[in-house]
Structures are given as C-alpha cells and as structure tokens.
Amino acid sequence: MSKKIAAIRVLIADDHAIVREGLKQILADTRDIVVAGAAENGFDAINLARNSNAEVLLLDISMPDRSGIDVLKQIRKECPKIAVLMLSMHREDQYAIRSLKAGAAGYLNKQSAPVELVNAIRQVAAGRKYISSELAQELANQVGDDREVPAHETLSDREYQTLTMIASGKTVTDIARELVLSVKTISMYRSRLLQKMKLRHNAELTHYAIKNHLVD
C-alpha cells in the first residue's frame, strides 16, 4: 500500500472576502493542498502565521492596515519556516523584485490561471522560489544591461509606497490614516522621495508615476 502524502497547509491573507473565497474554492479542488486559515488584514495575518503550522502563506501585497511588504518582513522574522507567496493586482515589474528581496518565496499576479497558483504553492512548499515566465524573461533581459537605474528603484519600500499613493490622488493625511502612521512621518517620506528623484512637487511626482506606469 502506498504511503499517503501529507497535504500542504496554506494560509490566505487578503482583505477582499470574494478573493479569499475564490482562492479557497480553487484549492478545495486540489487533493494535496488544504486551507488551514484565513485573515483579512496584516495584523491577523501575522497572528495566524504565529499560531499555525502551515507551510505556505498567500499574502496580498495591498492590505488595509499595513503594507504587505511590512507584513512579509515581520513574518519572515518571526516565522521563517513559512514560505510566503505574494499575490497582487500590480504589474510584476512594480513589486516582484521588492517582494523577493524582502524574503518572499514567490510573486504571483491575481489574474494568473488557477493551475499556475497551484504550481506556485507546490514549488514554494518544496523550498524553491517561484516567479512567472514573464518575470523571468524581464529579469533575463536585464542581465548584462548597463541601463541607468530608474529613479524610483532607488527608493525604500515605504518611500515607493508613498510615491504610488500620492500619484493615485491621496493626500498626506489620507496616506497617514491608511498606513496608521503620523502625518509628520509620511511628510518625511515624501520629502525624501522628492529629493532622491529630483522632483519639486506632487504634480511632477504624479507625472513621473504615470509616465513610468507605476499607477493604473
């Protein structure tokens, strides 16, 4: 009699109930994967990871209470055995590299086919990294490329997040409220990113973000 293989235990962290249920449904049809818990914000995702023996966490990069990158960094610090697979609606060239540098085991666009999601979970659960063929091609194109690094790639994760939120029309106060930070702190990030990118004001910042496809 063949030995039964233990199912991969997966956690889901996404603030949209429809997305959570959709992911659960996809994984329910897979014999070797079982959903062991779900969270709707970053705080709950961290607690879920702390108190679970799951192998994989599917983590939305855009959480309502704190950045998915911040959640990723804390989980990697406290729960290094959990492989974190980042999910996002953003184009891969915007956040994939930042996610991988922050410790993600992989990055997947939410528009990917269910079979790709399942394959990604199996791959990171086995201790390997996962990137899509599109991202792999983008990285390959950059090998040996002596192009000048775009200004936005010099920003820290929080500065980059502030950039995209301002470019999306949000005020410093809006951003501070959404990220649960002080207005003074967000203003500091804004000043830093303007200085690094040699921009003068929000209008130039927004123009840059649109020109470089950093916002939808």
VEXDREN-649958 format. One record per residue (C-alpha): x, y negated, z negated; residue in three letters. Coordinates in steps of 0.5 Angstrom, whole numbers, plus 2048, in hexadecimal, padded with zeros to 3 digits. Layout:
N
XYZALA;...
//
This chain:
216
800800800MET;8037F9802SER;8047F47FDLYS;8007EE7FCLYS;8037E87FDILE;8017E27F8ALA;7FD7DC7FBALA;8017D67FCILE;7FE7D17F7ARG;7FC7CA7F9VAL;7FA7C37F6LEU;7F77BE7FAILE;7F77B77F8ALA;7F37B27FDASP;7EE7AC7FBASP;7E97AE800HIS;7E47B37FEALA;7E37B5805ILE;7EA7B6807VAL;7EB7BB800ARG;7E57BF802GLU;7E77BF809GLY;7EE7C2807LEU;7EB7C7802LYS;7E77CA808GLN;7ED7CA80CILE;7F17CE807LEU;7EB7D2805ALA;7EB7D680CASP;7F37D880ATHR;7F47DE806ARG;7FB7DC804ASP;7F97D5801ILE;7F57D37FBVAL;7F37CC7F9VAL;7F57CC7F2ALA;7F27C57F0GLY;7F17BE7F3ALA;7F27B77F1ALA;7EF7B07F3GLU;7F57AB7F1ASN;7FC7AB7F0GLY;7FB7AC7E8PHE;7F77B27E9ASP;7FC7B57EEALA;8027B47E9ILE;7FE7B77E3ASN;7FB7BD7E8LEU;8037BF7EAALA;8057BF7E3ARG;8007C47E1ASN;8007C87E7SER;8047CE7E9ASN;8027CC7F0ALA;8087CD7F6GLU;8057C77FAVAL;8027C07FALEU;7FF7BD7FFLEU;7FF7B67FELEU;7FC7B0801ASP;8017AA802ILE;7FC7A5801SER;7F97A67FAMET;7F47A17F7PRO;7F879F7F0ASP;8007A07F2ARG;8047A17F9SER;8047A97FBGLY;80C7A87FBILE;80C7A67F4ASP;8087AC7F2VAL;80C7B07F6LEU;8127AE7F3LYS;80F7AF7ECGLN;80D7B67EDILE;8147B87F0ARG;8177B57EALYS;8127B97E5GLU;8107BF7E9CYS;8167C07EEPRO;8137C77F0LYS;80D7C57F3ILE;80E7C37FBALA;80B7BD7FDVAL;8087BD804LEU;8067B5805MET;7FF7B4809LEU;7FE7AD80CSER;7FA7AA812MET;8007A6813HIS;8047A7819ARG;80A7AC817GLU;8107A7819ASP;80D7A2814GLN;80D7A680DTYR;8107AD80FALA;8177AB80EILE;8167A7808ARG;8127AD805SER;8177B2807LEU;81D7AE803LYS;8187AD7FDALA;8187B57FDGLY;8127B7801ALA;8137BE804ALA;80F7BC80AGLY;80A7B780DTYR;8047B8811LEU;7FF7B4814ASN;7F87B5812LYS;7F67B581AGLN;7FA7BC81ASER;7F77C281CALA;7F57C7816PRO;7FA7CC819VAL;7FF7C7818GLU;7FD7C5811LEU;7FD7CD80FVAL;8047CE812ASN;8077C880FALA;8047CA808ILE;8077D1809ARG;80E7CE80BGLN;80F7CA805VAL;80D7CF801ALA;8127D3803ALA;8177CE801GLY;8187CB808ARG;8177C480BLYS;8117C2810TYR;8117BD815ILE;80D7BD81BSER;8107BE822SER;80E7B6824GLU;8127B481ELEU;8187B981FALA;8187B6826GLN;8187AF823GLU;81E7B181FLEU;8227B4824ALA;8217AE829ASN;8247AA823GLN;82A7AF822VAL;8307AB825GLY;82C7A5826ASP;83079F825ASP;82A79A825ARG;829795820GLU;82579781AVAL;81F79381APRO;81E78E814ALA;818792811HIS;81C798810GLU;82179480BTHR;81B793806LEU;81A797800SER;81479B800ASP;8107967FBARG;812790800GLU;810794806TYR;809796803GLN;80878E801THR;80A78D808LEU;80579180BTHR;7FF78F806MET;801787808ILE;80178980FALA;7FA78C80ESER;7F778680BGLY;7F8787804LYS;7FA7817FFTHR;7FF7827FAVAL;7F97827F5THR;7F67887F9ASP;7FC78C7F9ILE;7FE78B7F2ALA;7F778D7F0ARG;7F77937F4GLU;7FE7967F2LEU;7FD7947EBVAL;80378F7EBLEU;8037887E9SER;8037827EEVAL;80A7807ECLYS;80D7877EETHR;8097877F5ILE;80B7807F6SER;8127827F5MET;8127887FATYR;80F7837FFARG;81577E7FESER;81A7847FEARG;817787805LEU;816780808LEU;81E77F806GLN;820785809LYS;81C78580FMET;81E77D810LYS;81777B811LEU;81477580EARG;80C77680CHIS;80777B80DASN;805779814ALA;80C77B816GLU;80B782812LEU;805784815THR;80778281CHIS;80D78781BTYR;80978C818ALA;80478C81EILE;80A78C823LYS;80D792820ASN;80779681FHIS;807796817LEU;800795816VAL;7FA79781AASP;
//
